[in-house]
Amino acid sequence: MTIPTTIKIKVTTRAKTEKIKQEVLPDNSIFLRVYVTAPPEDGKANDAVIKLIAKSFGVSKSSVSIIKGQTSREKVLEIK
């Protein structure tokens, strides 16, 4: 049995390369900044985010879901 994990991310679309960077806010909270090359239209960027996160965490794409921020740059993801 796997316990689901949630992570906060900020997405930058239309980036030159796809990558993930860890950043720390002034209040010492940690989030991931996710850069994807896809444009933010018709769910293309969300699909790219899910694909990149799944690859980085070594899980299937179906194990990653957006639980908050479907149309926002700031999102909360659940990884099962």
Order of alpha helices (4+ residues) and beta strands (2+ residues): beta-beta-beta-alpha-beta-beta
